Amino acid sequence: MITVATRLGLAAPPLDPSGDEARSWLRGELLHAEYHQQNALERLLGGLQRLLERGLDAAAQAPPLSTFAALVVFLLLVTALAWLLSRARRTARRPSEDRSVLGLEVVPASVLRARAEAALAEGRARDAVVDGFRALTVRQVERGRLDDAPGTTAHEVAGVLGATYPDQRQRVAGSARLFDVVLYGDRPATGEQARDVLALDDELAGLR
């Protein structure tokens, strides 16, 4: 069986590569097809564990300088792997089907609106946008313009309200996109953007 160490040309420690060589080894290893199969993460972690065990065994018999070089290589590999895994988690952390507007919270529109206004007054524009759009959504649920579905996304809210209020379609769609990028994309918001969301809530509430 071909191990990670064999592929990387590390079968005969002690290791003494440069930083660029270590990164190149890791990139080359991650290109192999088996790491893209169902148990890719387990395979990769297992291979790195075996590589680490071999390196530690060799380090016990190696001169101090070679041992230090080997540890540096392992640290580079582990750091690079942790970075890759963190990026993968951020990408998969919030799939589109989980991007609901309300989540599990059940709060009246008036409470959400008050929270949004308080956040805006305190300079927390991001929170004002999030609670403002949630207030808008719940208010339309209370008026019977939207179904009371906890998993409804901002995109779905925009689709229904855009059809219900055609003159406000673009503003509703824009507020829905803003909600998504602020809450799920970790983007900042401005006070002006928050005020626009609150103003849209007021306008839709006044329409019949």
C-alpha atoms as one frame of an Amber mdcrd trajectory, in Angstrom:
protein
   0.000   0.000   0.000   1.353   3.424  -0.935   1.384   5.705   2.080   1.405
   9.488   2.321   5.063   9.415   3.274   5.998   7.285   0.239   4.193   9.648
  -2.130   5.901  12.638  -0.632   9.317  11.030  -0.893   9.751  11.065   2.878
  10.357   7.358   3.453  13.849   7.942   4.805  13.814  10.548   7.611  15.198
  12.704   9.138  13.466  15.424   7.113  15.135  18.667   6.191  13.092  20.380
   3.453  12.519  24.056   2.925   9.181  25.723   3.629   8.377  25.873  -0.082
   9.129  22.156  -0.468   6.855  21.285   2.443   3.994  23.284   0.989   4.594
  21.698  -2.421   4.441  18.225  -0.857   1.121  19.009   0.767  -0.400  20.446
  -2.405   0.754  17.414  -4.390  -0.668  15.019  -1.840  -4.068  16.730  -1.822
  -4.372  16.295  -5.594  -4.688  12.483  -5.329  -8.131  11.180  -6.218  -8.801
   9.256  -3.026  -8.862  12.482  -1.051 -11.928  13.547  -3.020 -13.923  10.417
  -2.231 -16.446   9.978   0.558 -13.891   9.446   3.373 -11.316  11.904   2.075
 -10.793  13.684   5.378 -10.303  10.446   7.298  -7.790   9.211   4.703  -5.822
  12.422   4.802  -5.738  12.604   8.591  -4.742   8.949   8.803  -1.926   9.456
   6.341  -0.631  12.494   8.196  -0.814  10.608  11.489   1.281   7.772  10.072
   3.727  10.288   8.647   3.984  12.015  12.006   4.569   8.740  13.834   7.372
   7.775  11.440   8.946  11.189  11.756   8.864  11.051  15.552  10.411   7.586
  15.544  13.195   8.825  13.308  13.632  12.009  15.352  14.388   9.960  18.437
  17.563   8.718  16.719  18.430  11.836  14.738  20.774  14.736  15.627  19.079
  17.756  17.296  19.252  19.953  14.168  17.590  17.325  11.985  14.944  16.750
  14.627  14.164  20.470  14.697  13.894  20.583  10.882  11.511  17.621  10.915
   9.295  19.278  13.510   9.191  22.451  11.436   8.021  20.459   8.406   5.281
  18.782  10.413   4.130  22.084  11.820   3.923  23.525   8.307   1.892  20.542
   7.136  -0.496  20.713  10.085  -0.915  24.467   9.730  -1.665  24.193   6.014
  -4.154  21.393   6.631  -5.902  23.365   9.379  -6.191  26.346   7.037  -7.714
  24.203   4.299 -10.187  22.627   6.710 -11.228  25.990   8.125 -11.962  27.268
   4.618 -13.983  24.143   3.869 -15.997  24.597   7.055 -16.736  28.245   6.242
 -17.888  27.272   2.768 -20.182  24.511   4.005 -21.131  26.109   7.305 -24.341
  27.696   6.057 -25.830  25.920   3.055 -28.522  27.836   1.202 -31.313  25.637
   2.544 -30.402  26.692   6.116 -30.436  30.427   5.396 -33.813  31.060   6.938
 -34.907  34.555   7.887 -36.404  33.752  11.278 -34.774  30.516  12.396 -36.290
  29.125  15.592 -37.053  32.503  17.156 -40.737  33.384  17.523 -41.019  37.141
  18.142 -43.703  39.651  17.120 -42.877  42.195  14.454 -43.172  45.042  16.951
 -40.446  43.549  19.147 -38.133  42.936  16.206 -38.719  46.479  14.956 -37.935
  47.926  18.392 -34.719  45.888  18.514 -33.742  47.129  15.062 -34.338  50.767
  16.003 -32.364  50.373  19.225 -29.473  48.777  17.334 -29.465  51.597  14.803
 -29.454  54.219  17.559 -26.468  52.473  19.163 -24.542  52.357  15.882 -24.965
  48.605  15.364 -26.003  48.809  11.717 -25.533  45.088  11.077 -27.970  44.115
  13.843 -30.378  46.804  12.676 -30.441  45.357   9.153 -30.985  41.801  10.401
 -33.751  42.616  12.884 -35.249  45.175  10.506 -35.681  42.644   7.710 -36.978
  40.092  10.177 -39.507  42.649  11.429 -40.560  43.298   7.844 -40.998  39.565
   7.245 -42.969  38.875  10.431 -45.181  41.911   9.841 -46.160  40.540   6.427
 -46.827  37.143   8.020 -49.079  38.862  10.574 -50.917  40.605   7.739 -51.420
  37.349   5.861 -49.149  38.289   2.942 -46.628  35.558   3.769 -47.038  32.007
   5.007 -45.832  31.338   8.518 -43.013  28.980   7.510 -39.980  29.014   9.869
 -37.593  27.845   7.126 -38.470  30.601   4.646 -35.367  32.229   3.141 -34.869
  35.886   2.327 -34.942  35.001  -1.375 -38.339  33.350  -0.934 -39.635  36.320
   1.043 -38.518  38.642  -1.744 -40.228  36.472  -4.366 -43.597  36.484  -2.608
 -43.544  40.135  -1.580 -42.261  41.201  -4.992 -45.342  39.611  -6.540 -47.613
  41.106  -3.881 -46.114  44.606  -4.136 -44.801  44.894  -7.712 -43.856  48.573
  -7.323 -41.560  47.637  -4.446 -40.110  44.493  -6.039 -36.586  45.832  -6.531
 -36.332  47.315  -3.050 -37.585  44.114  -1.444 -35.111  42.041  -3.466 -32.286
  44.416  -2.546 -33.142  44.244   1.158 -33.269  40.438   0.988 -29.815  40.297
  -0.618 -28.491  42.703   1.995 -29.900  40.529   4.785 -28.183  37.453   3.371
 -24.745  39.017   2.873 -24.828  40.725   6.272 -26.033  37.736   8.303 -24.674
  34.769   6.354 -21.790  36.423   4.534 -20.465  38.296   7.568 -20.410  41.565
   5.626 -20.655  44.944   7.376 -23.678  47.199   6.963 -24.130  50.953   7.068
 -26.615  53.066   8.958 -28.108  54.206   5.664 -28.729  50.613   4.604 -30.423
  49.875   7.924 -32.632  52.961   7.601 -33.641  51.866   4.088 -34.767  48.467
   5.407 -36.799  50.104   8.172 -38.318  52.574   5.720 -39.328  49.676   3.451
 -40.980  47.972   6.406 -43.013  51.142   7.028 -44.016  51.486   3.376 -45.114
  47.868   3.014 -47.054  48.099   6.277 -48.980  51.073   4.885 -49.920  49.333
   1.621 -53.162  47.423   1.188
